[in-house]
Amino acid sequence: MITPRKVLVTGGAGFIGSAVVRHLVSDLGVSVITLDALTYAGNLASLAPVLGNPMHRFVQGDIRDGALLADLFAKERPDAVLHLAAESHVDRSIDGPATFIDTNITGTYTLLEAARAHWSTRPAGARSAFRFHHVSTDEVYGSLGAEGLFTETTPYQPNSPYSASKAASDHLVRAWHHTYGLPVVTTNCSNNYGPRHFPEKLIPLMILNGLEGKPLPVYGDGLNVRDWLYVEDHARALWAVLTRGRVGETYTIGGNAERTNLEVVNTICTLLDEMAPAATAHSALITFVTDRPGHDARYAMDTTKITAELGWRPENTFESGLRKTVRWYLDNRPWWEDIRSGTYQGQRLGLTEAPPEP
């Protein structure tokens, strides 16, 4: 077990990253440097609870900027890196893959090299206690059939530009461990949901469209299955792996909550009917739209390893987590109204036609 006193969190103003930062600073009293480029999905408002905390420092910057990273490592001397900075939306990767390749692959390479340079200058004991924790996705494994689960040894088979870029970054992290000895751990997680989620993703988009009386677009037949993980449970899992995970190992993290997309949307409609009733049932807004090109059928995670080795398990059921999520959006309209009044207003992305079947 290691006990890092200062952690560099990349992508810390994003959805998952900000949950991690808030957990480390507010719940655990860990000193955190948040590095975020503040692209469209980064939001300083998500860090509001810790922005004035002396244990937290925010730095606006890009993980592709090697000079900035070298300076940051030299000045801050972090004991660990939690690497969450990434372009992450499949539909956006279909429209514009170049950004995903640049940020997720080149950015991870640049960060690894900066971390390696920093790690190599630490005293021997501090070197062995250093960790580079790479946070990845279940999408690198491709698509499951009706049965089975993704495990840490599932072969990679990414099917979108996004998942391919994350698979490449996973391989870089593994290589930097085996070639240079950098102490790394990797996690691959299932779909996250919860407060402060940028509204291009399924759950916040359905909540906000429902509140505004807009159509609830469901891709294809709505039967694609995802395993849903409440973001605060994920933050706790990441800390467990960072501090107690075995160096060089991968851990899959999931919520043990498989649902079809249509089941998710119907559950949101039921909660909105209860918590923000309208003249007609919210389910009347459900609209089936053209499916996403190459849409993976099913993801599901085997969490046996992280539970057996580290004792982590999700504290929230899908129902309890989703209720908290809907309540948060109802109680925090200024957070999402600022986004909806800006450049992203819920429009459809990723409509490139899929190639014909062979």
BELBELWO-V879550 format. One record per residue. N is the residue number from 1. RES is the residue in one small letter. SS is DSSP state (@ for helix, = for strand, . for the rest). PSI is psi as a letter, one per 20 degrees, with the letter a starting at -180 (NA if undefined). Layout:
n=N res=RES ss=SS psi=PSI
n=N res=RES ss=SS psi=PSI
//
This chain:
n=1 res=m ss=. psi=p
n=2 res=i ss=. psi=q
n=3 res=t ss=. psi=m
n=4 res=p ss=. psi=p
n=5 res=r ss=. psi=h
n=6 res=k ss== psi=p
n=7 res=v ss== psi=p
n=8 res=l ss== psi=p
n=9 res=v ss== psi=o
n=10 res=t ss== psi=q
n=11 res=g ss=. psi=k
n=12 res=g ss=. psi=i
n=13 res=a ss=. psi=j
n=14 res=g ss=. psi=a
n=15 res=f ss=@ psi=f
n=16 res=i ss=@ psi=g
n=17 res=g ss=@ psi=g
n=18 res=s ss=@ psi=h
n=19 res=a ss=@ psi=h
n=20 res=v ss=@ psi=g
n=21 res=v ss=@ psi=g
n=22 res=r ss=@ psi=g
n=23 res=h ss=@ psi=g
n=24 res=l ss=@ psi=g
n=25 res=v ss=@ psi=g
n=26 res=s ss=@ psi=h
n=27 res=d ss=@ psi=h
n=28 res=l ss=. psi=i
n=29 res=g ss=. psi=k
n=30 res=v ss=. psi=q
n=31 res=s ss== psi=p
n=32 res=v ss== psi=p
n=33 res=i ss== psi=o
n=34 res=t ss== psi=p
n=35 res=l ss== psi=p
n=36 res=d ss== psi=p
n=37 res=a ss=. psi=i
n=38 res=l ss=. psi=l
n=39 res=t ss=. psi=a
n=40 res=y ss=. psi=h
n=41 res=a ss=. psi=i
n=42 res=g ss=. psi=p
n=43 res=n ss=. psi=o
n=44 res=l ss=@ psi=h
n=45 res=a ss=@ psi=h
n=46 res=s ss=@ psi=i
n=47 res=l ss=@ psi=j
n=48 res=a ss=. psi=g
n=49 res=p ss=. psi=i
n=50 res=v ss=. psi=i
n=51 res=l ss=. psi=h
n=52 res=g ss=. psi=j
n=53 res=n ss=. psi=p
n=54 res=p ss=. psi=i
n=55 res=m ss=. psi=j
n=56 res=h ss== psi=p
n=57 res=r ss== psi=p
n=58 res=f ss== psi=p
n=59 res=v ss== psi=p
n=60 res=q ss== psi=p
n=61 res=g ss=. psi=r
n=62 res=d ss=. psi=p
n=63 res=i ss=. psi=i
n=64 res=r ss=. psi=i
n=65 res=d ss=. psi=n
n=66 res=g ss=@ psi=h
n=67 res=a ss=@ psi=g
n=68 res=l ss=@ psi=g
n=69 res=l ss=@ psi=g
n=70 res=a ss=@ psi=g
n=71 res=d ss=@ psi=g
n=72 res=l ss=@ psi=g
n=73 res=f ss=@ psi=g
n=74 res=a ss=@ psi=h
n=75 res=k ss=@ psi=h
n=76 res=e ss=@ psi=h
n=77 res=r ss=. psi=l
n=78 res=p ss=. psi=q
n=79 res=d ss=. psi=i
n=80 res=a ss== psi=q
n=81 res=v ss== psi=p
n=82 res=l ss== psi=o
n=83 res=h ss== psi=o
n=84 res=l ss=. psi=i
n=85 res=a ss=. psi=p
n=86 res=a ss=. psi=q
n=87 res=e ss=. psi=p
n=88 res=s ss=. psi=i
n=89 res=h ss=. psi=p
n=90 res=v ss=@ psi=g
n=91 res=d ss=@ psi=g
n=92 res=r ss=@ psi=h
n=93 res=s ss=@ psi=h
n=94 res=i ss=@ psi=g
n=95 res=d ss=@ psi=h
n=96 res=g ss=. psi=m
n=97 res=p ss=@ psi=h
n=98 res=a ss=@ psi=g
n=99 res=t ss=@ psi=h
n=100 res=f ss=@ psi=g
n=101 res=i ss=@ psi=g
n=102 res=d ss=@ psi=g
n=103 res=t ss=@ psi=g
n=104 res=n ss=@ psi=h
n=105 res=i ss=@ psi=f
n=106 res=t ss=@ psi=g
n=107 res=g ss=@ psi=g
n=108 res=t ss=@ psi=g
n=109 res=y ss=@ psi=g
n=110 res=t ss=@ psi=g
n=111 res=l ss=@ psi=g
n=112 res=l ss=@ psi=g
n=113 res=e ss=@ psi=h
n=114 res=a ss=@ psi=g
n=115 res=a ss=@ psi=h
n=116 res=r ss=@ psi=g
n=117 res=a ss=@ psi=g
n=118 res=h ss=@ psi=g
n=119 res=w ss=@ psi=h
n=120 res=s ss=@ psi=i
n=121 res=t ss=. psi=i
n=122 res=r ss=. psi=q
n=123 res=p ss=. psi=q
n=124 res=a ss=@ psi=g
n=125 res=g ss=@ psi=h
n=126 res=a ss=@ psi=h
n=127 res=r ss=@ psi=g
n=128 res=s ss=@ psi=h
n=129 res=a ss=@ psi=i
n=130 res=f ss=. psi=q
n=131 res=r ss== psi=q
n=132 res=f ss== psi=o
n=133 res=h ss== psi=o
n=134 res=h ss== psi=p
n=135 res=v ss== psi=o
n=136 res=s ss== psi=a
n=137 res=t ss== psi=q
n=138 res=d ss=@ psi=i
n=139 res=e ss=@ psi=i
n=140 res=v ss=@ psi=i
n=141 res=y ss=@ psi=i
n=142 res=g ss=. psi=c
n=143 res=s ss=. psi=p
n=144 res=l ss=. psi=q
n=145 res=g ss=. psi=b
n=146 res=a ss=. psi=h
n=147 res=e ss=. psi=r
n=148 res=g ss=. psi=r
n=149 res=l ss=. psi=q
n=150 res=f ss== psi=p
n=151 res=t ss=. psi=r
n=152 res=e ss=. psi=i
n=153 res=t ss=. psi=j
n=154 res=t ss=. psi=p
n=155 res=p ss=. psi=q
n=156 res=y ss=. psi=p
n=157 res=q ss=. psi=m
n=158 res=p ss=. psi=q
n=159 res=n ss=. psi=i
n=160 res=s ss=. psi=r
n=161 res=p ss=@ psi=h
n=162 res=y ss=@ psi=g
n=163 res=s ss=@ psi=h
n=164 res=a ss=@ psi=h
n=165 res=s ss=@ psi=h
n=166 res=k ss=@ psi=h
n=167 res=a ss=@ psi=g
n=168 res=a ss=@ psi=g
n=169 res=s ss=@ psi=h
n=170 res=d ss=@ psi=g
n=171 res=h ss=@ psi=h
n=172 res=l ss=@ psi=g
n=173 res=v ss=@ psi=g
n=174 res=r ss=@ psi=g
n=175 res=a ss=@ psi=h
n=176 res=w ss=@ psi=h
n=177 res=h ss=@ psi=g
n=178 res=h ss=@ psi=h
n=179 res=t ss=@ psi=g
n=180 res=y ss=@ psi=i
n=181 res=g ss=. psi=j
n=182 res=l ss=. psi=p
n=183 res=p ss=. psi=o
n=184 res=v ss== psi=q
n=185 res=v ss== psi=q
n=186 res=t ss== psi=q
n=187 res=t ss== psi=q
n=188 res=n ss== psi=o
n=189 res=c ss== psi=r
n=190 res=s ss=. psi=a
n=191 res=n ss== psi=p
n=192 res=n ss== psi=q
n=193 res=y ss== psi=r
n=194 res=g ss=. psi=a
n=195 res=p ss=. psi=q
n=196 res=r ss=. psi=k
n=197 res=h ss=. psi=p
n=198 res=f ss=. psi=p
n=199 res=p ss=. psi=k
n=200 res=e ss=. psi=i
n=201 res=k ss=. psi=q
n=202 res=l ss=@ psi=g
n=203 res=i ss=@ psi=g
n=204 res=p ss=@ psi=h
n=205 res=l ss=@ psi=g
n=206 res=m ss=@ psi=h
n=207 res=i ss=@ psi=g
n=208 res=l ss=@ psi=g
n=209 res=n ss=@ psi=g
n=210 res=g ss=@ psi=g
n=211 res=l ss=@ psi=h
n=212 res=e ss=. psi=j
n=213 res=g ss=. psi=k
n=214 res=k ss=. psi=r
n=215 res=p ss=. psi=q
n=216 res=l ss== psi=n
n=217 res=p ss== psi=p
n=218 res=v ss== psi=p
n=219 res=y ss== psi=p
n=220 res=g ss=. psi=c
n=221 res=d ss=. psi=i
n=222 res=g ss=. psi=j
n=223 res=l ss=. psi=j
n=224 res=n ss=. psi=p
n=225 res=v ss== psi=p
n=226 res=r ss== psi=q
n=227 res=d ss== psi=p
n=228 res=w ss== psi=p
n=229 res=l ss== psi=p
n=230 res=y ss== psi=p
n=231 res=v ss=@ psi=h
n=232 res=e ss=@ psi=h
n=233 res=d ss=@ psi=h
n=234 res=h ss=@ psi=g
n=235 res=a ss=@ psi=g
n=236 res=r ss=@ psi=h
n=237 res=a ss=@ psi=g
n=238 res=l ss=@ psi=g
n=239 res=w ss=@ psi=h
n=240 res=a ss=@ psi=g
n=241 res=v ss=@ psi=g
n=242 res=l ss=@ psi=g
n=243 res=t ss=@ psi=h
n=244 res=r ss=@ psi=i
n=245 res=g ss=. psi=q
n=246 res=r ss=. psi=p
n=247 res=v ss=. psi=p
n=248 res=g ss=. psi=i
n=249 res=e ss=. psi=q
n=250 res=t ss== psi=q
n=251 res=y ss== psi=p
n=252 res=t ss== psi=p
n=253 res=i ss== psi=p
n=254 res=g ss=. psi=r
n=255 res=g ss=. psi=j
n=256 res=n ss=. psi=l
n=257 res=a ss=. psi=m
n=258 res=e ss== psi=p
n=259 res=r ss== psi=q
n=260 res=t ss== psi=q
n=261 res=n ss=@ psi=h
n=262 res=l ss=@ psi=h
n=263 res=e ss=@ psi=g
n=264 res=v ss=@ psi=g
n=265 res=v ss=@ psi=g
n=266 res=n ss=@ psi=h
n=267 res=t ss=@ psi=g
n=268 res=i ss=@ psi=g
n=269 res=c ss=@ psi=g
n=270 res=t ss=@ psi=g
n=271 res=l ss=@ psi=g
n=272 res=l ss=@ psi=h
n=273 res=d ss=@ psi=h
n=274 res=e ss=@ psi=g
n=275 res=m ss=@ psi=h
n=276 res=a ss=. psi=m
n=277 res=p ss=. psi=q
n=278 res=a ss=. psi=r
n=279 res=a ss=. psi=h
n=280 res=t ss=. psi=r
n=281 res=a ss=. psi=q
n=282 res=h ss=@ psi=h
n=283 res=s ss=@ psi=i
n=284 res=a ss=@ psi=i
n=285 res=l ss=@ psi=i
n=286 res=i ss== psi=p
n=287 res=t ss== psi=p
n=288 res=f ss== psi=p
n=289 res=v ss== psi=r
n=290 res=t ss=. psi=p
n=291 res=d ss=. psi=q
n=292 res=r ss=. psi=p
n=293 res=p ss=. psi=p
n=294 res=g ss=. psi=k
n=295 res=h ss=. psi=o
n=296 res=d ss=. psi=q
n=297 res=a ss=. psi=g
n=298 res=r ss== psi=p
n=299 res=y ss=. psi=q
n=300 res=a ss=. psi=q
n=301 res=m ss== psi=q
n=302 res=d ss=. psi=o
n=303 res=t ss=. psi=j
n=304 res=t ss=@ psi=g
n=305 res=k ss=@ psi=g
n=306 res=i ss=@ psi=h
n=307 res=t ss=@ psi=g
n=308 res=a ss=@ psi=g
n=309 res=e ss=@ psi=h
n=310 res=l ss=@ psi=i
n=311 res=g ss=. psi=j
n=312 res=w ss=. psi=q
n=313 res=r ss=. psi=q
n=314 res=p ss=. psi=q
n=315 res=e ss=. psi=i
n=316 res=n ss=. psi=p
n=317 res=t ss=. psi=r
n=318 res=f ss=@ psi=g
n=319 res=e ss=@ psi=g
n=320 res=s ss=@ psi=h
n=321 res=g ss=@ psi=g
n=322 res=l ss=@ psi=h
n=323 res=r ss=@ psi=g
n=324 res=k ss=@ psi=h
n=325 res=t ss=@ psi=g
n=326 res=v ss=@ psi=g
n=327 res=r ss=@ psi=g
n=328 res=w ss=@ psi=g
n=329 res=y ss=@ psi=h
n=330 res=l ss=@ psi=h
n=331 res=d ss=@ psi=i
n=332 res=n ss=. psi=l
n=333 res=r ss=@ psi=h
n=334 res=p ss=@ psi=h
n=335 res=w ss=@ psi=g
n=336 res=w ss=@ psi=h
n=337 res=e ss=@ psi=h
n=338 res=d ss=@ psi=h
n=339 res=i ss=@ psi=g
n=340 res=r ss=@ psi=h
n=341 res=s ss=. psi=i
n=342 res=g ss=. psi=c
n=343 res=t ss=. psi=h
n=344 res=y ss=. psi=p
n=345 res=q ss=. psi=k
n=346 res=g ss=. psi=j
n=347 res=q ss=. psi=q
n=348 res=r ss=. psi=p
n=349 res=l ss=. psi=r
n=350 res=g ss=. psi=l
n=351 res=l ss=. psi=j
n=352 res=t ss=. psi=p
n=353 res=e ss=. psi=p
n=354 res=a ss=. psi=q
n=355 res=p ss=. psi=q
n=356 res=p ss=. psi=q
n=357 res=e ss=. psi=p
n=358 res=p ss=. psi=NA
//
